[in-house]
Structure formats: structure tokens, C-alpha cells
Amino acid sequence: MTLPQLLAAARADLPVDAGLRAIGLMSGTSVDGIDAALVSLWREGGWPRVRLEAFVTHPYPDETRQGLFAAFAGRRDAGGLCRLNVAVGEAFAAAAKAVAVAAGVSLDTVAFIASHGQTVWHEPPASLQVGEPCVIAQRTGCPVVADFRPRDLAAGGQGAPLVPYVDWLLFADPTRTRAIQNIGGIANVTCLPAGGGIDTVIAFDTGPGNVPIDAAAMFSTQGRLRCDEGGRLAAQGQVDAKWLAWLLEDEYFHRAPPKSAGREQFGELFVSRLWYLKLRGKNLVATLTALTVESIALAYERWLPPVDEVVVGGGGARNPFLMAALARRLAPACVTTYEEFGLHGDAKEAVAFAILGYETLAGRPANVPAATGARQAVVLGKIIPGSAV
């Protein structure tokens, strides 16, 4: 399919069996790996529809992952960032190939790839994602849609969160107000008022997610653990109420949306300061887990209407200790997971970027100005034509 044919197909209403096959690629703040979702996309009544066909999480090469963490810490110069951009692009291309193998399909049958890249800095109005899309296009032969944040930033927005449009497509309900809560490295919420249109959506980053918990687990085990698997460390610790109260005084939690957060506020430096101030070990993990829970709950109380149902995804949904604490704190709202809606919890963000790429090809705006603060709805992303492998 030529690029003009692809653009025309993305705009047209198509039956399921004539839809486009696409791959969505996503790597979050925790840098756990590259999530790759192979999907079928079609359009009904002008709106995208999606079906997940295959999903994998592809690991980063150790050297590339270490390079990313060095970039997060500001230990990469311009040349280092350029080389990292190419290396991450190679890793994303490998992830696209891996999910095609898992699905048993040839990349020749994939209409396009949508790649979010890996955020290394996000401080609006500046944001940088690495993972060179031209490398992905060259290695796979597929057209690539990438670099979704800058257009929203150029329109005065935060460039985040980017998935509220997809949350509304997948989860909106005529009678129940739902909060779609992602707990990745950073936690973000999309509130969908019952029966509301896209213009009623409220979305923003609630604050810390797994990034500070992961860092606390690494500090507390001298690097033996990358994360607090199953919440076991937090369960053995005690929440320091005084430290928690002090942390919740951070101005981010009191700032009205639209707003977005990143490692710049809640990353390793944030945790290392607490360690230096003698909040350590399992108590540090427990207190930072409580910070994630409490910051989510306070965001709901301050900025959202009453919520009937909370649908949780991301790595935090696999932490039963965190999930139990969240359910207690958000009662009487029902707390559930993506899986209850037939969605693969880890795949949702990658699926979301496949949909966003589909809308880019169709020339349709897919940011939500009420969520990002942009002055207007804009078409997101950049299109790189495919090339011979």
C-alpha cells in the first residue's frame, strides 16, 4: 500500500475484515521494556475501532537501558543523546519485528507502525522522546507515525496526557462515571463523566506511580531488585506518617489541572534525597507506595466529580498491596482492572498509540485540549514513509 493509499484508507469507514493491520509501540517512564501491540483497526461512523491480535514486551539491550538511565540523570552530552536516539530506534524496530513473529504475520502485511518513543525529558514546553522513527521505518519497511507530544506542546498544551481520547473511545459509559487510572512510572487519570462527550473528559497526571517505588526498592536491596514485586517490601514496612504528610505538601499535588509530571519531579533524585534524610529500607518503600495511593485519592477529591468505577492499568495494577490500599482509599467506588473489560492491561498504552497513529494518518485531531491545556485540538505526530528493508 502506497502512502497516499494508506492515508485514504485511514480516513474511510471500513468493515472489520477490510481494516488496517498496525503495530503500536510504547515504552513508559519505568523503562521495563518496549510494549508492542499488533492490532486490527477499522472505522465505523467516523470513529476508530480496534482489536488486539498479539502483544509482547520486548526487553531493551542492557547497554541501551543503562544509557537511558544515564540520560535521565543528565549524564549524556549531545553526542551521547544522538547515539542513544539511534540505539533506542533499533530496539523499537526489534520490538515491532518480535510482535509480528508472535502474531505469525509478515511485516509486509502491516500498514503502519505508531511509536511513542522513550521520554527522556518532559518539562513543558520542552519534551524529548528518543527512538529514531526513521530507523524503525528503515528496519521494518513500514510507514511510521511518531513524536506525538510536540504538536500539542506547540499549541500551548502540556503534551500529556496523550491517551484520554482513546480512554473515551474504549471506556465511556452512558450511566457510570469512570476514572481510567494508569499507574505506570508516573500515574495519570482520565475521568469520563457518565454519558459525556469528548469535551467533558478530565485528564491529568496525578503524580508519582512506580518510578519512586522502583527506586526505593533498588536502594533498599543494593540493586538486587528493580521493583517491589507484588508489593512485598512495602507490606513488610511501616508508613512514616510525618514523612508522608510532608511529601504531600509538594506544590504539584495542589496545582489545578491541566498538569503533567515526570522523573524530573519524582525520579531517582527525589528518592535519593529521602534516603539521605534517613528515610530508608522497607519503610521508604511503604511510604512511597502510600504516596502514590494518597496522591491519586487526593487528586480525585480535589479535581474530579464523584466516580462510580475506577479501572486501573499499568504496572501498579500488578501490585496487590498497592491495589488493596487504593481500593480502601477510593471506596465506595469500585476498583477494577483493564482485564475485567477484556483488555490486556500491559498492552493498553501500546494499543492507544496505534489508535493515535491511525488518527494522524486520517488527519484527525486526537489531543484533548481540556486535558492537556492546548489552545485547540490538533493533529498529533509525524509521518515517516516506509522504505525497503
Secondary structure, 3 states (H helix, E strand, C coil): CCHHHHHHHHHCCCCHHHCEEEEEEEECCCCCCEEEEEEEEEEECCEEEEEEEEEEEECCCHHHHHHHHHHHCCCCCHHHHHHHHHHHHHHHHHHHHHHHHHHCCCHHHCCEEEEEEEEEEEECCEEEEECCHHHHHHHHCCCEEECCHHHHHHCCCCCCCCCHHHHHHHHCCCCCCEEEEEECCEEEEEEECCCCCHHHCEEEEEEECCHHHHHHHHHHCCCCCCCCHHHHHHHHCCCCHHHHHHHCCCHHHHCCCCCCCCHHHHCHHHHHHHHHCCCCHHHHHHHHHHHHHHHHHHHHHHHCCCCCEEEEECHHHHCHHHHHHHHHHHCCCEEEEHHHHCCCCCCHHHHHHHHHHHHHHHCCCCCCHHHHCCCCCCCCCEEECCCCC
